[in-house]
Amino acid sequence: MHHQTNGQNSGGYSNNKNYGSGVPPNYSNPNYTMQHYMLYGVGPNQAANPHLQNPITPNSSSPTQAMHLSNTASNSLNAYANNYTQQAQSQLYGTLAQQQANSQISRYLQNSGKPSALNSVFSALPLGHLNQQDSRPHLQSSISTLASSQYPMTPFAKEMMERHNRSKQNAPMHAHAKANRLDKSNELSEPHLWTELDVGGVGIKNISLDTFNLTHLTALYLCHNVITYLPPEISKLTNLVKLDVSNNRLTVIPPELGRLVCLKELLLFDNSIAHIPLALGTLYKLEFLGLEGNPIGEPLASMLLKNGTAGVIAYLRDNSEFGEPPPSRNWIQVDSVAASGIDGDSERVRLMTYNILSDQYATPAQYGYTPNWALDWNSRKDLILQEIASRDCDIICLQEVEQCQYEELFRPELERAGYDSFFCIKTRARTMSEQERSRVDGCATFWRKSQFKKLETKTVEFSSYAMSSSHFGKTDTLFTRFFNKDNVGGIIILESVNKGTKMAIANTHLHWDPACSDVKLIQIAIFASEIEKTIQAYLPDKKTPINRFPVILCGDFNSFPNSGVCEYLTKGMTAADHQDLNGHQYGAFAANGLSHKLSLKSAYSESNELSFTNFTPTFKAVIDYIWYTPSCFTVTGYLGGISSDYSKKFVGFPNQHLPSDHISLVSEFILKSPTKLPYNTPVYPAKSSGTFTPKRNHHGSNNANKYQ
């Protein structure tokens, strides 16, 4: 059973209702006749050609022996072609002759002094490689395979192997793409010479596990063999776009096939498969699922006919198993606290940053691997609140919070728990109606009223800042690349109720596009400039350096640890010719490079705990951060990452247990006492504490190394 989404015939598989039923097909179409013969070894001239009584299928148990067809088989092909129509004959041998003349293999063999070598290679091609479905785009790889087996020590074969090994050593560690992002540091120094492997029709019984180390493959043809088992290691081929295992002896499909999220074509025709694993519901890019010729039961059989491939994948996805929740994330205690000379007057502050995934962005088109019910906001919002409550933080910084979500859910819920808040919405909301504005997202920051008093809040609109500043001028870059990005950041000046110490909390979400690294760098430079300007008013005198004021800057920076954004925040400067600026002009603002005086450090800078903060099928990396001023804070601990054993079970987040494609980050700091800072402030009486369960356990608990 199969379904073609565009209503056309797919390759060599006919839409004839008698396909695989034993009823003789209609041979009036010469193209169909040639295809059917190549698939089944049966044609209209069979009675006149005694050599064609049986399909030509190698039975040798040795794959090497199976690669070489007998002379009888080769003669059978020639006999059939000679008795066939001129159109089909021209189609077959014309294609072979053209590819013979153009391929590197043929050119080498023609110059090798072995005039018969090329002909022997072509005659050895199995019939499964000559049909339109399997071989026409991939004949060169088949020829290369056969030539290498016949002449394994040829210079060409040796060169191909050496070049493949060199490129394999430089293979990227991960495929990076949230919206097709590219990590330039992991680019291949030399592209692969081939990305498709065709071993169809050669009598293979078992697949070598070494095959699955060819992770660069985009197409794998295993059709017309005698394979009974697909190893779960096939999940390593994460770049596969097409997989053809038709006409084998498969009875089951491994659930690990669901990890091949790039698949667009999965051909399973004519096996003995009765069940499709629910795990294949993650194949959200799949356009064609070929199941005809398998004893597939209901409801999938009818669903495939009625709703096509998309309907089957949606059914598998939405009925997937709930699964176990992720294990508790480790709390990493930092040993530097005792050596830092912290006294009893210091204050502990725990802060969370969390991109919760806006409901507007959580669409089935974008997150097609997530069950619809798990993607629904009514399901996700409860998990988000549970995550916030379980970390029991003093300061909470959220990104991608829609205005309606802030006003109807987060603000009232957290107010009842004893928090005050500030919300800054993206710039585009200015021009919208009240109804449209309610769905625009922004950054929301919450703090315990019993612990902090708000002194000032400020919204920084990056595009508005650049538009009104004389330092930028009016360059083409501003109009074409910067002004149309509506990202914002929020700054809050808080004062400790018990200690009187002031601090700045900055929460932002930078632009997402990897092609706009310059935009992100300018955005963070604007934000840092506004942070400096804001805290300047709270310094006791002009001699006090900016970096002596406590600052925590956090959010979704959409930037790698080796990016210009992180370099700028860590080192305090970037050069005017930095590669992330990519030559784009931003007037006097960036003419001499970018710099700030905040002296920041990442709270996770000494940690190897985080392998990612954002996880989707095409992107898995650290892009969320918590930065702080080490002269004013000491990190006492931080929340570890998601278990790698758990994340390996999924192709991406969100899922049934994790409501966002990001994970939360939590760090705990000791804020040094006012006597150790260059200013003194009044001490206000403590206010009653809010109730937000579960209670924190970082002030001395038997389970201090875990958060439940």
C-alpha positions in Angstrom: 0.0 0.0 0.0 1.4 3.4 -0.9 0.3 7.0 -1.3 1.7 9.6 -3.6 0.9 13.1 -2.3 1.0 14.8 -5.7 -1.2 12.2 -7.4 1.5 11.1 -9.8 3.2 7.8 -10.2 6.2 7.4 -8.0 9.3 6.2 -9.9 9.0 2.6 -10.9 6.0 1.7 -8.8 2.8 1.6 -10.7 -0.6 2.8 -9.4 -2.1 -0.3 -11.1 -4.5 -1.9 -8.7 -3.2 -5.3 -9.7 0.3 -4.5 -8.4 1.6 -7.4 -6.3 -1.7 -9.3 -6.7 -0.6 -11.9 -9.3 -2.8 -10.4 -12.0 -0.8 -9.8 -15.2 -0.1 -6.1 -15.7 -0.9 -4.1 -18.8 2.1 -4.2 -21.1 0.8 -1.7 -23.7 3.0 1.0 -22.1 6.6 0.2 -23.0 7.9 2.2 -20.1 5.7 0.3 -17.7 6.8 -3.0 -19.3 10.5 -2.2 -18.9 10.0 -1.1 -15.3 7.9 -4.2 -14.4 10.5 -6.5 -16.0 13.3 -4.9 -14.1 11.3 -5.3 -10.8 10.1 -8.8 -11.4 11.9 -10.4 -14.3 8.7 -10.9 -16.2 7.8 -9.3 -19.6 5.6 -9.7 -22.6 8.3 -11.5 -24.6 8.9 -14.1 -21.9 7.5 -16.9 -24.0 9.9 -16.0 -26.9 12.9 -15.7 -24.5 13.5 -18.9 -22.6 16.3 -17.2 -20.6 13.6 -15.0 -18.9 11.5 -17.7 -17.3 12.7 -16.6 -13.8 13.7 -13.3 -12.2 17.4 -12.8 -12.2 18.3 -12.7 -8.5 21.6 -13.7 -7.1 21.4 -16.3 -4.4 25.0 -16.3 -3.2 25.5 -15.8 0.5 28.6 -13.8 -0.2 27.9 -10.1 -1.1 31.1 -10.0 -3.2 30.0 -13.0 -5.3 26.5 -11.6 -5.5 27.8 -8.4 -7.1 28.8 -10.4 -10.2 25.9 -11.8 -12.3 26.4 -14.8 -14.4 26.9 -14.6 -18.1 23.4 -16.2 -18.5 21.9 -13.3 -16.6 23.7 -10.7 -18.7 22.7 -12.5 -21.9 19.1 -12.6 -20.6 19.1 -8.8 -20.3 20.5 -8.4 -23.8 18.1 -10.9 -25.2 15.1 -9.1 -23.7 16.4 -5.7 -24.8 16.9 -6.9 -28.4 13.2 -8.1 -28.5 11.9 -5.0 -26.9 10.6 -1.8 -28.4 13.1 0.7 -29.8 12.0 3.3 -27.3 12.7 1.1 -24.3 16.0 0.0 -25.8 17.1 3.5 -26.4 16.0 4.5 -22.9 18.0 1.8 -21.2 21.2 1.8 -23.3 21.2 5.5 -24.1 21.2 6.2 -20.4 24.0 3.7 -19.8 26.1 5.0 -22.7 25.7 8.6 -21.5 26.6 7.9 -17.9 29.5 5.6 -19.1 30.9 8.5 -21.1 30.5 11.1 -18.3 31.4 9.2 -15.1 34.9 9.4 -13.6 35.0 5.6 -13.4 34.4 5.2 -17.1 37.1 7.8 -18.0 39.6 6.0 -15.7 38.8 2.6 -17.1 39.0 3.8 -20.7 42.5 5.0 -20.0 43.6 2.1 -18.0 44.6 -0.1 -20.9 41.8 -2.6 -20.1 39.2 -2.0 -22.8 37.0 -4.8 -21.6 36.9 -3.7 -18.0 34.1 -1.2 -18.4 31.9 -3.6 -20.3 32.4 -6.2 -17.6 31.3 -3.6 -14.9 28.1 -2.8 -16.8 27.3 -6.4 -17.5 27.7 -7.1 -13.8 25.1 -4.6 -12.7 22.1 -6.4 -11.2 18.7 -5.8 -12.7 17.6 -4.1 -9.5 20.1 -1.4 -10.3 18.7 -0.8 -13.8 15.1 0.0 -13.0 13.9 3.5 -12.9 12.9 3.5 -9.3 16.4 2.5 -8.0 19.2 3.2 -10.3 19.0 6.0 -12.9 20.2 8.8 -10.6 22.5 6.4 -8.7 24.1 4.3 -11.5 27.5 5.9 -11.0 27.7 4.9 -7.4 26.8 1.3 -8.4 29.5 1.3 -11.0 32.0 2.6 -8.5 31.1 -0.1 -6.1 31.4 -2.9 -8.7 34.6 -1.4 -10.2 36.2 -1.3 -6.8 35.3 -4.9 -6.1 36.9 -6.0 -9.4 39.9 -3.8 -9.3 40.3 -2.9 -5.6 43.9 -1.6 -5.9 43.3 0.9 -8.8 44.6 4.4 -8.1 41.1 5.8 -8.5 39.6 3.5 -5.9 42.5 4.2 -3.6 42.1 8.0 -4.0 38.3 7.8 -3.3 38.9 5.9 -0.1 41.7 8.2 1.1 39.5 11.3 0.4 36.6 9.8 2.2 38.7 9.0 5.2 40.1 12.6 5.3 36.6 14.1 5.1 35.4 11.7 7.8 38.0 12.9 10.2 36.6 16.5 9.8 32.9 15.5 10.1 30.8 17.9 12.2 29.9 17.0 15.7 26.3 18.0 15.3 23.9 19.2 12.7 23.1 22.8 13.6 19.9 24.3 12.6 17.2 26.1 14.4 15.8 27.5 11.2 18.8 26.1 9.3 21.5 27.7 11.5 25.1 26.9 10.5 28.1 26.5 12.8 31.0 27.6 10.7 33.5 26.1 13.1 32.3 22.6 12.2 32.3 23.0 8.4 33.8 20.1 6.4 37.2 21.0 5.0 36.3 18.9 1.9 32.8 17.8 0.8 31.9 14.2 0.4 32.2 12.9 -3.2 29.1 10.8 -2.9 26.0 10.9 -0.6 23.9 8.0 -2.0 24.5 4.3 -1.7 22.7 1.8 -4.0 23.1 -1.9 -3.1 19.8 -3.0 -4.4 19.3 -6.4 -6.0 22.5 -8.0 -5.0 21.2 -10.7 -2.7 22.1 -9.1 0.6 20.9 -11.0 3.7 22.5 -9.0 6.5 23.6 -5.3 6.6 27.0 -4.6 7.9 26.9 -2.3 10.9 29.8 -0.4 9.2 27.3 0.9 6.7 25.7 3.0 9.4 28.9 4.9 10.0 28.4 6.6 6.7 26.4 9.3 8.4 26.8 11.7 5.4 24.4 9.5 3.3 21.2 11.2 2.1 19.8 8.1 0.2 20.2 4.4 0.8 18.8 1.8 -1.5 18.5 -1.7 -0.1 15.6 -2.9 -2.3 15.3 -6.3 -4.0 17.4 -8.2 -1.5 16.6 -10.9 1.1 17.0 -8.7 4.2 15.0 -9.9 7.2 16.2 -7.5 9.8 17.0 -3.7 10.0 19.4 -3.1 12.9 18.6 -0.2 15.2 21.9 1.3 14.4 20.3 2.6 11.2 19.3 5.5 13.4 22.8 6.9 13.0 22.0 7.9 9.4 20.4 11.1 10.5 20.9 12.8 7.1 18.9 10.3 5.1 16.2 11.8 2.9 15.3 8.6 1.1 15.3 5.0 2.3 14.2 2.1 0.1 14.0 -1.4 1.6 11.3 -2.6 -0.7 11.1 -6.3 -1.9 12.8 -7.8 1.1 11.7 -10.2 3.9 11.2 -7.7 6.7 8.5 -8.5 9.3 9.2 -5.6 11.7 10.4 -2.0 11.5 12.7 -0.8 14.3 11.3 2.1 16.3 14.7 3.7 16.0 13.8 4.5 12.4 11.8 7.4 13.9 15.0 9.2 14.6 15.7 9.7 10.9 13.8 13.0 10.9 15.1 14.2 7.6 13.3 11.4 5.7 11.0 12.4 2.9 10.6 9.0 1.3 10.3 5.7 3.1 9.7 2.8 0.7 8.7 -0.5 2.4 6.8 -2.1 -0.5 6.4 -5.9 -0.7 7.7 -7.1 2.6 5.8 -8.9 5.4 5.3 -5.9 7.7 2.1 -6.0 9.8 2.8 -3.3 12.3 4.2 0.3 12.1 5.8 1.5 15.3 4.3 4.6 16.9 7.8 6.0 17.1 7.6 6.7 13.4 5.3 9.6 14.2 8.3 11.8 14.6 9.0 11.7 10.8 7.3 15.0 10.3 9.0 15.7 7.0 7.9 12.4 5.4 6.1 13.0 2.1 5.8 9.5 0.8 5.3 6.3 2.7 5.2 3.1 0.6 3.4 0.2 2.3 1.7 -1.6 -0.5 2.4 -5.3 -0.6 2.5 -5.6 3.3 -0.2 -7.1 5.5 -0.9 -3.8 7.2 -4.0 -3.9 9.4 -6.5 -1.3 10.3 -6.8 1.6 11.0 -3.5 2.4 9.2 -4.5 0.7 5.9 -7.6 2.8 5.5 -6.0 5.9 6.8 -3.2 5.7 4.3 -5.7 5.5 1.4 -7.9 8.3 2.8 -5.5 10.7 4.4 -2.2 9.8 2.8 1.2 9.8 4.4 0.6 12.9 6.5 -2.5 11.3 8.0 -0.6 8.2 9.0 2.3 10.1 10.6 -0.2 12.4 12.5 -2.0 9.3 13.8 1.3 7.6 14.9 2.5 10.9 16.5 -0.6 11.7 18.4 -1.0 8.2 19.8 2.6 7.8 20.8 3.4 6.4 24.2 3.5 8.9 27.1 6.9 7.6 28.3 8.8 8.2 31.5 9.4 11.8 32.8 13.0 13.0 32.7 15.2 12.2 35.7 15.8 15.0 38.2 18.4 17.4 37.0 21.5 17.6 39.2 22.3 20.6 41.3 26.0 21.3 41.0 27.6 22.8 44.1 30.5 25.1 43.5 33.5 24.6 45.9 34.8 28.1 45.6 32.4 29.5 48.2 34.6 28.7 51.3 37.7 30.2 49.7 35.9 33.5 48.7 35.7 34.8 52.3 31.9 35.3 52.3 30.6 36.5 55.6 27.2 36.2 57.3 26.0 39.5 56.0 25.9 38.3 52.5 22.7 37.4 50.8 21.8 34.4 48.6 20.0 35.0 45.3 18.6 32.3 43.1 17.7 33.2 39.5 16.1 31.4 36.6 16.0 32.1 32.9 13.6 30.2 30.7 12.3 30.6 27.1 8.9 29.0 27.5 8.0 28.8 23.7 5.3 31.2 22.7 2.0 29.6 21.8 2.1 31.6 18.5 5.3 29.8 17.5 4.4 26.4 18.8 2.7 25.3 15.5 2.5 21.7 14.1 4.3 22.9 11.1 7.3 24.0 13.2 7.1 21.2 15.8 5.6 18.3 13.7 7.4 15.7 15.8 5.5 16.7 19.0 2.0 15.3 19.6 -0.6 17.9 19.0 -2.1 17.5 22.5 1.4 18.0 24.0 1.9 21.1 21.9 -1.4 22.7 23.0 -1.0 25.7 25.3 -3.5 24.3 27.8 -1.2 21.3 28.3 2.1 23.2 28.2 1.2 26.0 30.6 0.7 23.7 33.5 4.1 22.1 32.9 5.7 25.5 32.7 4.2 26.6 36.0 5.4 23.3 37.6 8.9 24.0 36.3 8.9 27.5 37.7 7.5 26.3 41.1 10.0 23.4 41.4 13.0 25.7 41.1 11.7 28.1 43.8 13.8 31.1 42.6 14.0 34.6 43.9 14.1 36.1 40.4 12.5 34.6 37.3 13.3 35.8 33.8 11.0 34.4 31.0 11.2 34.9 27.3 8.6 34.4 24.6 5.7 35.3 27.0 2.7 36.6 25.1 1.0 39.6 26.6 -2.3 37.7 27.2 -0.3 34.9 28.9 1.4 37.4 31.1 -1.8 39.2 32.1 -4.1 36.2 32.4 -1.7 33.5 33.7 1.8 34.4 34.9 1.3 37.7 36.6 -1.8 36.6 38.7 -0.3 33.2 39.5 3.0 34.6 40.6 1.5 37.5 42.5 -0.4 35.0 44.6 3.0 33.4 45.3 4.5 36.7 46.5 6.1 38.0 43.3 6.1 41.4 41.7 6.8 41.7 37.9 7.7 43.7 34.8 6.8 42.9 31.2 8.4 44.4 28.1 6.7 43.6 24.8 8.3 43.5 21.3 8.3 46.7 19.2 5.7 45.6 16.7 3.0 45.8 19.3 3.0 49.6 19.0 1.2 49.5 15.6 -1.3 46.8 16.5 -4.8 46.8 17.8 -5.4 45.7 21.3 -6.5 42.2 20.2 -3.5 41.7 17.9 -1.2 43.1 20.6 -2.3 40.5 23.1 -0.6 37.8 21.1 2.8 39.6 20.7 5.5 38.1 22.9 8.1 39.7 25.1 10.2 39.3 28.2 8.7 39.0 31.7 10.7 39.3 34.9 9.5 38.4 38.4 11.0 38.9 41.8 10.1 38.1 45.4 8.5 41.1 47.1 9.7 39.9 50.4 13.3 40.0 49.3 13.5 42.9 46.8 12.1 46.3 46.3 11.7 47.7 42.7 13.4 51.0 42.1 13.2 51.4 38.4 12.2 49.5 35.2 13.1 50.2 31.6 12.2 48.7 28.2 15.0 48.8 25.6 13.7 48.6 22.0 16.8 47.9 20.0 15.5 49.1 16.6 14.0 52.3 18.2 17.3 53.0 19.9 19.3 52.8 16.6 16.7 54.9 14.8 16.9 57.7 17.3 20.7 57.6 17.9 23.0 59.9 16.0 25.8 57.4 16.4 24.3 55.0 13.8 23.8 57.4 10.9 21.4 56.1 8.3 23.2 53.3 6.5 21.7 50.8 4.1 22.5 48.1 6.7 20.2 49.7 9.2 17.3 49.9 6.9 17.6 46.5 5.3 18.9 44.4 8.2 18.3 46.1 11.6 15.1 48.3 11.7 12.8 45.4 10.8 13.9 43.3 13.9 11.7 44.1 16.9 13.6 42.4 19.7 13.6 44.0 23.1 15.2 43.8 26.6 14.0 44.8 30.0 16.1 46.3 32.8 15.0 46.3 36.5 16.9 48.0 39.4 16.1 46.1 42.6 17.1 46.8 46.2 17.5 44.1 48.8 15.0 44.5 51.5 17.2 43.0 54.2 20.7 44.2 53.1 19.9 47.3 51.2 22.1 46.3 48.3 21.1 47.4 44.8 21.4 45.3 41.7 20.4 45.4 38.0 18.5 42.5 36.4 18.5 42.5 32.6 16.4 40.1 30.6 16.5 39.9 26.8 15.8 37.7 23.7 18.0 38.5 20.7 17.2 37.9 17.1 17.1 34.2 16.0 18.5 34.2 12.4 22.0 32.8 12.0 22.5 34.9 8.9 22.1 38.0 11.1 25.0 37.6 13.4 25.8 41.3 13.0 22.3 42.2 14.1 22.6 40.2 17.3 26.0 41.7 18.1 24.6 45.3 17.7 21.5 44.4 19.7 23.6 43.2 22.7 25.9 46.2 22.4 22.9 48.5 22.6 21.5 46.6 25.6 24.9 46.8 27.4 25.1 50.5 26.7 21.6 51.0 28.2 22.4 48.9 31.3 25.5 51.1 31.9 23.5 54.2 31.5 20.8 53.0 33.9 23.1 51.9 36.7 25.2 55.0 36.4 22.5 57.0 38.3 22.8 54.5 41.3 26.6 54.7 41.8 27.6 56.7 44.9 30.0 58.9 42.9 31.6 59.4 39.5 34.8 57.6 40.6 33.0 54.3 41.3 33.6 52.0 38.3 30.6 50.5 36.5 31.8 47.0 37.2 31.4 47.5 40.9 27.6 47.5 40.5 25.9 44.1 40.7 24.5 43.1 37.4 22.9 39.9 36.2 22.2 39.7 32.5 20.3 36.6 31.2 18.0 35.3 28.4 17.9 33.7 25.0 20.9 35.1 23.1 20.5 32.8 20.1 24.3 32.6 20.0 27.0 30.0 20.3 29.6 30.1 23.1 32.2 31.0 20.4 30.1 33.7 18.8 30.7 37.4 18.7 27.9 38.0 21.2 29.6 35.8 23.8 33.0 37.2 23.0 31.7 40.7 23.5 30.1 39.9 26.8 33.0 37.9 28.2 35.9 40.0 27.0 34.2 43.4 27.0 34.9 44.2 23.4 34.9 43.0 19.8 37.0 44.4 16.9 35.5 46.5 14.1 36.4 43.8 11.6 34.9 40.9 13.6 33.6 38.2 11.4 30.2 38.3 12.9 29.8 41.9 11.7 30.6 40.6 8.3 31.5 44.0 6.9 28.1 45.5 7.6 28.3 49.2 8.5 26.6 50.6 11.6 28.1 54.1 11.5 30.1 55.5 14.4 28.5 53.1 16.8 30.7 50.2 15.6 33.3 52.0 13.5 36.0 51.4 16.1 34.6 48.1 17.4 32.2 47.5 20.3 33.0 47.6 24.0 31.4 47.7 27.4 32.6 48.2 31.1 30.3 45.7 32.9 33.0 42.9 33.4 30.7 39.9 33.0 31.2 36.2 33.4 28.9 33.3 32.6 27.5 31.4 35.6 28.1 28.2 33.7 31.6 29.1 32.5 33.4 26.4 34.5 30.8 23.8 33.8 30.7 20.9 31.3 27.2 20.0 32.5 25.3 21.7 29.6 25.4 20.0 26.2 22.4 22.1 25.0 19.8 24.6 26.2 17.8 24.3 23.0 16.9 21.0 21.3 15.0 20.4 18.1 15.6 17.7 15.4 17.8 20.0 13.4 19.4 22.0 16.2 21.0 21.1 19.5 23.2 23.7 21.2 23.8 26.1 24.1 22.2 29.5 23.3 20.8 30.6 26.7 23.0 32.2 29.3 23.2 33.8 32.7 26.0 36.5 33.0 27.0 38.2 36.2 29.5 40.7 37.6 32.1 38.5 39.6 33.2 41.5 41.6 29.8 41.6 43.3 28.5 38.0 43.1 29.9 34.6 43.9 28.3 31.6 42.2 27.5 28.9 44.8 25.7 26.4 42.5 23.8 25.9 39.3 21.3 23.5 37.8 22.7 20.8 35.6 21.5 19.8 32.1 19.0 17.2 30.9 20.2 13.6 31.1 21.9 12.6 27.9 20.3 9.1 28.2 16.9 10.8 28.3 17.4 13.2 25.5 18.7 10.4 23.2 15.2 8.9 23.3 13.8 12.0 21.6 14.4 13.8 18.4 13.7 17.1 20.0 11.6 19.1 22.5 8.9 19.9 23.5 7.5 16.5 24.4 4.9 15.1 26.8 7.0 16.2 29.8 9.0 19.2 28.7 6.9 22.1 27.5 9.4 24.1 25.5 12.2 23.5 23.0 14.4 25.3 25.6 15.4 24.1 29.1 15.5 26.4 32.1 18.8 27.6 33.6 19.1 28.3 37.3 22.1 29.7 39.2 22.5 30.6 42.8 24.7 33.6 43.8 25.9 35.1 47.0 25.5 38.9 46.8 28.2 40.5 48.8 27.3 42.7 51.7 27.0 46.5 51.3 30.2 47.0 53.4 32.1 45.2 50.7 30.7 47.4 48.0 31.5 51.1 47.5 28.1 52.4 48.8 25.7 52.0 51.7 21.9 52.1 51.5 19.1 52.1 54.1 17.9 48.8 55.4 14.2 48.3 55.1 12.1 46.0 57.4 11.5 42.5 56.0 8.1 41.8 54.5 6.1 38.6 54.8 7.1 35.8 52.5 4.9 34.6 49.7 3.9 30.9 49.4 5.1 29.1 46.3 5.6 25.4 46.9 7.8 23.4 47.0 10.0 25.2 49.4 13.6 25.8 48.5 16.2 23.4 49.9 19.4 25.3 49.4 19.7 26.6 52.9 20.6 23.2 54.3 18.7 20.1 53.1 19.4 16.4 53.0 18.7 16.6 49.3 20.8 19.7 48.5 22.3 18.1 45.4 19.0 17.5 43.6 15.9 19.4 42.5 12.8 17.3 42.3 
